[in-house]
Amino acid sequence: MLSKSDRHIIEASKSRGWILEPQAKQIMAGRGFDIPNFVLTDSIAVAGTFLRNAPGPVVAKAVSEKIIHKTEFAAVVTGISEEKILEREMIRLKALQGCEQVLVEEMVKGLEIIIGAKNDFQFGPVVVLGLGGTSVEIYKDTAIRMAPVKSAEVASMVDSLQGKRLFRGYRRSPGVNMAALGQLVANFSSLIMDLEENFQSIDLNPVICTQDRCVIADARIMLVKGP
Amino acid sequence: MAVIGVSTTQNSHPANVIYTKNHLRYPVKTYAVNPKGGMLNREPLYRQVEDIQGDVDMAVIAVRAQFVPGVVKQCIKKGVKGAVIISGGFSESGNHELQKTVTDIAQKADFPFVGPNCLGIYAPDVVDTFFLPGERIVRPKKGNIGFVSQSGGVLVDQMVKFAGQGIGISLGVSIGNKAVLREIDMIDWFENDLETRVIAFYIEGFGRREGREFIRRAERCPKPIVVLKAGKSPKGMAAVSSHTASLAGDYRVFSEVMKQFCVAEAANEYELTSFCEALSCYSKGIRGNVGIVSLSGGHGVLAADACGAHGISLPQITSRTIGKIRENLSPEIRQIASLTNPLDLTGSCVDNDIEISVRHLARDENIECILTLLLPYSPGISADIGAKLSQVARNEGKPLIAYVPHEDKYKIIIEGFELNNIPVASSVEGAVLMAKALKRCRPC
């Protein structure tokens, strides 16, 4: 079931055709998904305070109705640990087309994966899982399942990937928490069943997976084109 | 059966071909219908289906598209149980309205029909509505494969291939525009049909969300389902704005979802044939661990390569199995046979050596399925080897798949297997494809 606030976000985003990152993450957070601590602001002072209180470096991202793919606009800056750099990047991001606010959030390090959804004409909602990041379309290493999927099925999705060893632990990297990943994919698959009438495709990319958790670092929901 | 639209002047009209064929060659009582009435070859031509005195189970409708709605109404009035609408000129040529009219009439009266724009059905020894002259087509014998095709041409061609491999079918259905009866209905029908053991489909595409419904039924159906999909290359995909949409193309989704629910997707018509034959003998799945018994080192390597290409594993045989085989082999080959997987018993082996090898491989816990590559040229192989190995497979209870060259000379060997429900491939790769069919379920 969609919550009242989910419906509200969807209605408000329909004319744009997609849901902005902060609202997409709000929907995810409402389902209990793990998202990084963040502040959404246009104030350099507020961002600075957030950075000082953060346990490590932060990421700054432009939030703009005009920017769907942030990488192409250099609208994401990762690994900021100094206030001076944060200030400089905030000024640059705010100057990007359509950008009113900047999303500053704690940076999590781990394996970057993509969890996606497509509303397929023949089969309805399907879940996609694979290696993520900005080069997903180059490696095309993904597994697809018709939603909903059970968390136990996620292991077989991972095992069907070329990059499965990265999930299971490779050389000095410890691998990902499969229980957390399984839970996330299963819950995500039930979310997309609820969104069946509304969405066209969803990218959670990257989702950052560590030994302890799976954090949704970016989310984009493309909506069915409405009137 | 009533054939509606039989021509009084044109003997090669589809309706005439269907009428004549069934009238002369099949046990079904066939009536010819034409509004003109009169006689055709000393049999009455009925003006309309309602004039037929007996009950009519099925009507074959081969009149021009615009007359189809009226004819369907008459059939309903007469109490006909269902129809095959051969006529073209509906959705396939843009006449969606006309198709909808016919569909609405039928659905309102709960009157099932196959088509329009199709060849209809072929049930061996019972009925054949294909408008192909009887002497032209090669028909498979009665068997246990149910085959449903969106294309009539593919259905006929596949039937020829089945016949060539000695595979029989329970029923072949060309569903054409699938206005009323669709793939999902056919799953239900074949699920309850006692003669059908494997359900095979040639699919061009599903309607909106129809794939999901197909999968739901397939999941519930205890019989193995095989699909051959046409239209795999992405056609002019509109610029997609998300990574996921671009990664999950239509065909990719189709293929992955089929695997997810244990539907065996055949890559091409050869795989379809092999899959059907293998699954009609063994419906239980394997994870993909195969043991190979060969009489020639070369064939063993070829089979191993094909296994690699198709994702089949050749696990190591346990030393206990190797010991058991070695001690029972004939002294002539005991030292020269190579007892790793694939086993090479050499051209000097005799029947008993092969039996021993298959028996102990079947008892090996690492092996789920055995391929035996039988080269009947070897002097020590008898004509009875097929029956002998079938007995071994039966005793041991593990699937056995044989390769025997399909030549008349070796027919007796092939029959020895097939009469015992052991599938026989006509090529090494075909045998590997049969093993692949058994691996249709993705391990969860």
HADDOCK unambig.tbl for C-alpha pairs under 7 A between the chains (distance, minus, plus):
assign (segid A and resid 116 and name CA) (segid B and resid 244 and name CA) 5.40 0.50 0.50
assign (segid A and resid 117 and name CA) (segid B and resid 244 and name CA) 6.29 0.50 0.50
assign (segid A and resid 118 and name CA) (segid B and resid 244 and name CA) 6.48 0.50 0.50
assign (segid A and resid 118 and name CA) (segid B and resid 245 and name CA) 5.82 0.50 0.50
assign (segid A and resid 121 and name CA) (segid B and resid 208 and name CA) 5.25 0.50 0.50
assign (segid A and resid 121 and name CA) (segid B and resid 209 and name CA) 6.00 0.50 0.50
assign (segid A and resid 122 and name CA) (segid B and resid 206 and name CA) 5.82 0.50 0.50
assign (segid A and resid 122 and name CA) (segid B and resid 207 and name CA) 6.06 0.50 0.50
assign (segid A and resid 122 and name CA) (segid B and resid 208 and name CA) 4.98 0.50 0.50
assign (segid A and resid 122 and name CA) (segid B and resid 209 and name CA) 4.38 0.50 0.50
assign (segid A and resid 122 and name CA) (segid B and resid 210 and name CA) 5.63 0.50 0.50
assign (segid A and resid 122 and name CA) (segid B and resid 211 and name CA) 4.76 0.50 0.50
assign (segid A and resid 122 and name CA) (segid B and resid 212 and name CA) 6.69 0.50 0.50
assign (segid A and resid 123 and name CA) (segid B and resid 209 and name CA) 5.01 0.50 0.50
assign (segid A and resid 123 and name CA) (segid B and resid 210 and name CA) 6.76 0.50 0.50
assign (segid A and resid 123 and name CA) (segid B and resid 211 and name CA) 4.76 0.50 0.50
assign (segid A and resid 123 and name CA) (segid B and resid 212 and name CA) 4.49 0.50 0.50
assign (segid A and resid 124 and name CA) (segid B and resid 209 and name CA) 5.70 0.50 0.50
assign (segid A and resid 124 and name CA) (segid B and resid 212 and name CA) 6.76 0.50 0.50
assign (segid A and resid 128 and name CA) (segid B and resid 244 and name CA) 6.83 0.50 0.50
assign (segid A and resid 137 and name CA) (segid B and resid 243 and name CA) 6.74 0.50 0.50
assign (segid A and resid 137 and name CA) (segid B and resid 247 and name CA) 6.83 0.50 0.50
assign (segid A and resid 140 and name CA) (segid B and resid 247 and name CA) 6.49 0.50 0.50
assign (segid A and resid 144 and name CA) (segid B and resid 253 and name CA) 6.53 0.50 0.50
assign (segid A and resid 144 and name CA) (segid B and resid 256 and name CA) 5.89 0.50 0.50
assign (segid A and resid 145 and name CA) (segid B and resid 256 and name CA) 6.52 0.50 0.50
assign (segid A and resid 145 and name CA) (segid B and resid 257 and name CA) 5.75 0.50 0.50
assign (segid A and resid 145 and name CA) (segid B and resid 260 and name CA) 6.60 0.50 0.50
assign (segid A and resid 146 and name CA) (segid B and resid 257 and name CA) 5.91 0.50 0.50
assign (segid A and resid 153 and name CA) (segid B and resid 444 and name CA) 6.00 0.50 0.50
assign (segid A and resid 156 and name CA) (segid B and resid 444 and name CA) 5.57 0.50 0.50
assign (segid A and resid 201 and name CA) (segid B and resid 242 and name CA) 6.73 0.50 0.50
assign (segid A and resid 201 and name CA) (segid B and resid 244 and name CA) 6.70 0.50 0.50
assign (segid A and resid 201 and name CA) (segid B and resid 245 and name CA) 6.15 0.50 0.50
assign (segid A and resid 202 and name CA) (segid B and resid 244 and name CA) 6.80 0.50 0.50
assign (segid A and resid 203 and name CA) (segid B and resid 242 and name CA) 6.59 0.50 0.50
assign (segid A and resid 203 and name CA) (segid B and resid 243 and name CA) 6.67 0.50 0.50
assign (segid A and resid 203 and name CA) (segid B and resid 244 and name CA) 6.07 0.50 0.50
